[in-house]
């Protein structure tokens, strides 16, 4: 039963990370004009860890075993463990998302906000062929 609960919690963790990163991106787009807000990352990690901890706590029946330990609520142990599970997965997903976002950039800007050049990978993906610049 515990192995099934762990597998379901891990699946829920991956789905929650994907959904929360998408939601974070939408909130940043609407409210903060595409500025990166680090507080939203911290909130995402805590929320995902809480969701996964509750799911694992309920599915595995761990509450029955930890109640006997001198009146200590075992949920906080599970929450600390799921935070250790969520953090590396979340950081890896953020890294993958930043890589994808960098590849999808249409152009590169200078510090004074002028367009330096258009990304050839963007043009190749857009036209579905190998784009070769006629100037190079």
Backbone as CSV, one residue per row, in Angstrom:
resi,resn,N_x,N_y,N_z,CA_x,CA_y,CA_z,C_x,C_y,C_z
1,UNK,0.821,-1.193,0.000,0.000,0.000,0.000,0.865,1.258,0.000
2,UNK,1.987,1.211,0.738,2.858,2.388,0.820,3.537,2.656,-0.514
3,UNK,3.872,1.597,-1.268,4.513,1.786,-2.574,3.541,2.423,-3.564
4,UNK,2.294,2.015,-3.517,1.285,2.615,-4.383,1.055,4.070,-4.000
5,UNK,1.022,4.353,-2.711,0.842,5.726,-2.246,2.016,6.599,-2.670
6,UNK,3.226,6.056,-2.610,4.404,6.814,-3.025,4.385,7.079,-4.528
7,UNK,3.984,6.075,-5.317,3.907,6.253,-6.767,2.856,7.296,-7.137
8,UNK,1.701,7.231,-6.484,0.651,8.217,-6.760,1.061,9.615,-6.310
9,UNK,1.762,9.713,-5.189,2.235,11.006,-4.711,3.279,11.590,-5.659
10,UNK,4.147,10.749,-6.203,5.148,11.217,-7.157,4.483,11.691,-8.453
11,UNK,3.493,10.958,-8.922,2.750,11.381,-10.107,2.028,12.697,-9.851
12,UNK,1.411,12.830,-8.688,0.744,14.068,-8.312,1.745,15.217,-8.214
13,UNK,2.948,14.922,-7.749,4.007,15.930,-7.645,4.376,16.468,-9.018
14,UNK,4.583,15.591,-9.975,4.967,16.008,-11.322,3.853,16.818,-11.982
15,UNK,2.621,16.366,-11.845,1.486,17.084,-12.420,1.313,18.445,-11.747
16,UNK,1.468,18.496,-10.439,1.330,19.761,-9.713,2.427,20.751,-10.096
17,UNK,3.639,20.267,-10.299,4.733,21.155,-10.711,4.439,21.756,-12.079
18,UNK,4.006,20.924,-13.018,3.698,21.428,-14.356,2.558,22.449,-14.306
19,UNK,1.511,22.138,-13.547,0.374,23.051,-13.464,0.750,24.353,-12.757
20,UNK,1.531,24.262,-11.701,1.876,25.484,-10.969,2.838,26.367,-11.754
21,UNK,3.750,25.766,-12.527,4.637,26.589,-13.356,3.859,27.273,-14.481
22,UNK,2.879,26.580,-15.044,2.038,27.211,-16.054,1.234,28.354,-15.437
23,UNK,0.664,28.112,-14.259,-0.116,29.146,-13.584,0.764,30.330,-13.190
24,UNK,1.987,30.066,-12.735,2.916,31.135,-12.380,3.243,31.991,-13.594
25,UNK,3.447,31.340,-14.726,3.736,32.072,-15.955,2.566,32.961,-16.351
26,UNK,1.342,32.464,-16.194,0.171,33.261,-16.540,-0.014,34.442,-15.584
27,UNK,0.246,34.212,-14.291,0.137,35.305,-13.316,1.184,36.372,-13.598
28,UNK,2.400,35.951,-13.915,3.448,36.921,-14.247,3.102,37.689,-15.512
29,UNK,2.491,37.028,-16.468,2.127,37.694,-17.719,1.046,38.736,-17.481
30,UNK,0.039,38.398,-16.698,-1.089,39.294,-16.497,-0.773,40.406,-15.499
31,UNK,-0.189,40.052,-14.371,-0.024,41.035,-13.300,1.318,41.759,-13.296
32,UNK,2.371,41.081,-13.738,3.699,41.658,-13.574,4.412,41.931,-14.892
33,UNK,3.687,41.867,-16.005,4.233,42.155,-17.329,5.505,41.379,-17.630
34,UNK,5.453,40.080,-17.461,6.520,39.133,-17.762,7.763,39.300,-16.894
35,UNK,7.674,39.999,-15.777,8.811,40.075,-14.863,8.824,38.830,-13.986
36,UNK,10.002,38.331,-13.718,10.147,37.146,-12.886,9.959,37.535,-11.421
37,UNK,9.075,36.827,-10.720,8.772,37.115,-9.324,9.209,35.909,-8.486
38,UNK,10.329,36.009,-7.741,10.833,34.863,-6.971,9.895,34.399,-5.849
39,UNK,9.064,35.283,-5.324,8.139,34.907,-4.252,7.146,33.853,-4.749
40,UNK,6.795,33.929,-6.023,5.873,32.929,-6.569,6.508,31.543,-6.610
41,UNK,7.836,31.478,-6.809,8.519,30.179,-6.755,8.409,29.579,-5.347
42,UNK,8.664,30.394,-4.339,8.584,29.895,-2.958,7.165,29.446,-2.622
43,UNK,6.182,30.231,-3.040,4.788,29.848,-2.789,4.436,28.550,-3.511
44,UNK,4.908,28.396,-4.739,4.651,27.158,-5.484,5.232,25.945,-4.776
45,UNK,6.462,26.064,-4.282,7.102,24.926,-3.618,6.340,24.526,-2.362
46,UNK,5.924,25.499,-1.563,5.182,25.196,-0.329,3.820,24.586,-0.649
47,UNK,3.132,25.137,-1.635,1.804,24.618,-1.991,1.899,23.202,-2.545
48,UNK,2.862,22.964,-3.432,3.016,21.622,-4.003,3.398,20.619,-2.924
49,UNK,4.311,21.000,-2.037,4.713,20.097,-0.958,3.526,19.772,-0.050
50,UNK,2.695,20.758,0.232,1.518,20.510,1.076,0.537,19.565,0.383
51,UNK,0.303,19.768,-0.903,-0.624,18.904,-1.643,-0.117,17.465,-1.674
52,UNK,1.157,17.294,-1.978,1.728,15.952,-2.061,1.778,15.294,-0.681
53,UNK,2.096,16.076,0.356,2.146,15.523,1.717,0.772,15.051,2.165
54,UNK,-0.249,15.836,1.890,-1.605,15.436,2.277,-2.012,14.168,1.527
55,UNK,-1.696,14.123,0.231,-2.058,12.939,-0.550,-1.333,11.699,-0.029
56,UNK,-0.031,11.817,0.210,0.716,10.666,0.697,0.286,10.277,2.112
57,UNK,0.038,11.271,2.957,-0.385,11.020,4.337,-1.698,10.255,4.363
58,UNK,-2.625,10.652,3.521,-3.935,9.991,3.508,-3.899,8.627,2.810
59,UNK,-3.172,8.538,1.691,-3.177,7.290,0.928,-2.403,6.168,1.610
60,UNK,-1.332,6.497,2.321,-0.509,5.446,2.911,-0.993,5.018,4.288
61,UNK,-1.877,5.791,4.902,-2.354,5.441,6.233,-1.287,5.633,7.288
62,UNK,-0.333,6.505,7.031,0.790,6.703,7.950,0.337,7.353,9.264
63,UNK,-0.802,7.990,9.254,-1.309,8.613,10.475,-1.551,7.608,11.588
64,UNK,-1.869,6.384,11.220,-2.119,5.364,12.228,-0.850,4.971,12.964
65,UNK,0.282,4.979,12.291,1.527,4.543,12.906,2.209,5.658,13.696
66,UNK,2.129,6.889,13.222,2.846,7.975,13.880,2.078,8.587,15.057
67,UNK,0.838,8.255,15.223,0.066,8.799,16.357,0.557,8.251,17.683
68,UNK,1.176,7.105,17.656,1.639,6.482,18.885,2.935,7.092,19.413
69,UNK,3.569,7.962,18.655,4.864,8.527,19.041,4.699,9.788,19.893
70,UNK,4.412,9.651,21.141,4.395,10.735,22.134,3.634,11.968,21.663
71,UNK,2.470,11.795,21.097,1.594,12.892,20.687,2.225,13.851,19.679
72,UNK,3.104,13.380,18.813,3.693,14.218,17.758,2.880,13.992,16.491
73,UNK,2.448,15.082,15.891,1.691,14.967,14.648,2.666,14.609,13.533
74,UNK,2.500,13.464,12.935,3.426,12.973,11.922,3.315,13.667,10.587
75,UNK,2.298,14.502,10.427,2.149,15.185,9.149,3.344,16.069,8.842
76,UNK,3.917,16.718,9.837,5.038,17.635,9.587,6.284,16.888,9.147
77,UNK,6.445,15.637,9.589,7.551,14.820,9.088,7.348,14.492,7.609
78,UNK,6.130,14.163,7.266,5.817,13.865,5.872,5.963,15.127,5.024
79,UNK,5.550,16.268,5.556,5.685,17.533,4.831,7.158,17.863,4.579
80,UNK,8.005,17.662,5.562,9.446,17.914,5.388,10.034,16.964,4.341
81,UNK,9.598,15.729,4.354,10.081,14.763,3.366,9.626,15.104,1.962
82,UNK,8.376,15.523,1.811,7.897,15.870,0.472,8.526,17.169,-0.019
83,UNK,8.880,18.062,0.885,9.590,19.273,0.465,10.945,18.894,-0.116
84,UNK,11.599,17.909,0.489,12.872,17.433,-0.048,12.685,16.718,-1.387
85,UNK,11.533,16.150,-1.618,11.233,15.518,-2.898,10.886,16.562,-3.958
86,UNK,10.103,17.557,-3.574,9.592,18.544,-4.527,10.683,19.496,-4.996
87,UNK,11.554,19.931,-4.102,12.525,20.968,-4.428,13.424,20.614,-5.616
88,UNK,14.074,19.442,-5.659,14.904,19.145,-6.841,14.089,19.005,-8.129
89,UNK,12.908,18.398,-8.025,12.070,18.262,-9.218,11.613,19.621,-9.722
90,UNK,11.273,20.522,-8.808,10.834,21.863,-9.184,11.970,22.649,-9.836
91,UNK,13.166,22.553,-9.255,14.312,23.261,-9.829,14.651,22.724,-11.224
92,UNK,14.561,21.412,-11.406,14.815,20.821,-12.716,13.766,21.282,-13.730
93,UNK,12.504,21.330,-13.315,11.442,21.793,-14.218,11.627,23.274,-14.566
94,UNK,12.055,24.076,-13.607,12.319,25.497,-13.884,13.473,25.646,-14.864
95,UNK,14.502,24.822,-14.713,15.640,24.866,-15.629,15.207,24.488,-17.042
96,UNK,14.389,23.435,-17.168,13.900,23.035,-18.489,13.036,24.125,-19.113
97,UNK,12.198,24.752,-18.308,11.337,25.818,-18.806,12.150,27.030,-19.251
98,UNK,13.196,27.378,-18.504,14.053,28.506,-18.894,14.804,28.197,-20.187
99,UNK,15.229,26.954,-20.343,15.897,26.557,-21.591,14.955,26.662,-22.778
100,UNK,13.725,26.186,-22.587,12.737,26.268,-23.660,12.396,27.711,-23.991
101,UNK,12.263,28.526,-22.953,11.938,29.930,-23.154,13.070,30.647,-23.899
102,UNK,14.315,30.292,-23.589,15.446,30.890,-24.282,15.508,30.494,-25.751
103,UNK,15.140,29.253,-26.050,15.123,28.803,-27.445,14.012,29.453,-28.238
104,UNK,12.908,29.756,-27.581,11.760,30.317,-28.283,11.800,31.829,-28.413
105,UNK,12.845,32.455,-27.889,12.942,33.901,-28.027,13.020,34.271,-29.500
106,UNK,12.256,35.252,-29.883,12.210,35.647,-31.285,13.439,36.454,-31.676
107,UNK,13.952,37.241,-30.740,15.079,38.102,-31.064,15.897,38.389,-29.820
108,UNK,17.082,38.891,-30.029,17.964,39.260,-28.935,18.021,40.777,-28.856
109,UNK,17.941,41.287,-27.643,17.950,42.736,-27.447,19.248,43.178,-26.783
110,UNK,19.597,44.421,-27.067,20.738,45.030,-26.377,20.230,45.682,-25.095
111,UNK,21.138,46.271,-24.332,20.745,46.886,-23.062,19.835,48.091,-23.262
112,UNK,19.951,48.765,-24.403,19.086,49.916,-24.658,17.806,49.526,-25.401
113,UNK,17.456,48.250,-25.334,16.200,47.679,-25.836,16.084,47.688,-27.361
114,UNK,17.195,47.759,-28.059,17.154,47.673,-29.514,17.374,46.219,-29.931
115,UNK,16.716,45.817,-31.013,16.834,44.452,-31.499,18.177,44.291,-32.193
116,UNK,18.961,43.324,-31.725,20.266,43.072,-32.334,20.147,42.137,-33.529
117,UNK,19.482,40.990,-33.325,19.284,40.067,-34.438,18.115,39.141,-34.123
118,UNK,17.515,38.599,-35.180,16.397,37.662,-35.047,16.981,36.261,-34.910
119,UNK,16.423,35.482,-34.016,16.898,34.131,-33.750,16.579,33.219,-34.938
120,UNK,17.606,32.582,-35.499,17.393,31.722,-36.663,16.616,30.454,-36.307
121,UNK,16.785,29.973,-35.094,16.021,28.782,-34.686,14.523,29.086,-34.655
122,UNK,14.161,30.289,-34.247,12.751,30.678,-34.238,12.200,30.685,-35.657
123,UNK,12.970,31.239,-36.592,12.509,31.280,-37.975,12.441,29.884,-38.577
124,UNK,13.394,29.011,-38.237,13.375,27.638,-38.755,12.164,26.889,-38.231
125,UNK,11.832,27.086,-36.965,10.669,26.408,-36.394,9.387,26.965,-36.986
126,UNK,9.384,28.256,-37.239,8.177,28.897,-37.744,7.859,28.444,-39.166
127,UNK,8.881,28.325,-39.991,8.650,27.957,-41.381,8.854,26.469,-41.638
128,UNK,9.171,25.696,-40.600,9.308,24.243,-40.656,10.371,23.776,-41.649
129,UNK,11.428,24.529,-41.783,12.532,24.083,-42.620,13.815,24.708,-42.095
130,UNK,14.910,24.392,-42.731,16.177,24.999,-42.332,16.257,26.396,-42.902
131,UNK,16.172,27.345,-42.042,16.276,28.736,-42.473,17.732,29.111,-42.588
132,UNK,18.106,29.597,-43.730,19.459,30.066,-43.929,19.391,31.557,-44.270
133,UNK,20.121,32.317,-43.516,20.116,33.754,-43.739,20.806,34.069,-45.059
134,UNK,20.235,34.964,-45.807,20.821,35.326,-47.088,21.970,36.300,-46.919
135,UNK,22.114,36.859,-45.719,23.202,37.804,-45.499,24.449,37.118,-44.970
136,UNK,24.360,35.877,-44.517,25.554,35.215,-43.991,26.006,34.064,-44.843
